Amino acid sequence: MRRVLLLAVLALTVAGCYHATVETGLRPSPVRVERKWAHGFLYGLVPPSTVETAARCPHGAAKVETKLSFLNQVAYALTWGLYSPMEIVVHCAEAPDASAVGSESR
């Protein structure tokens, strides 16, 4: 019994949270599109569906973050990886500065 408890504690302390960020170089706006439970399957081999941001982010995305929260990892572990959810956050970009757009075309 002690060995099982020790292994469980060790597994919880070693487990880290996955987090990846992609920055596009655009200036972020306060608008964010969040999906707390993006449904993936088979150890992530079947990825979550595309996050549709065109309507809420007309000027594109400034930053995209993917992460595995603690609860995402619990769901992953309980299903032995058959269900592999993740959290996706898209930070929309601000409208480009009108003066900068005009100077680029010259």
Secondary structure, 3 states (H helix, E strand, C coil): CHHHHHHHHHHHHHCCCCEEEEECCCCEEEEEEEEEEECCECCCCECCCCCCCCCCCCCCEEEEEEECCHHHHHHHHHCCCCECCEEEEEEEECCCCHHHHHHHCC
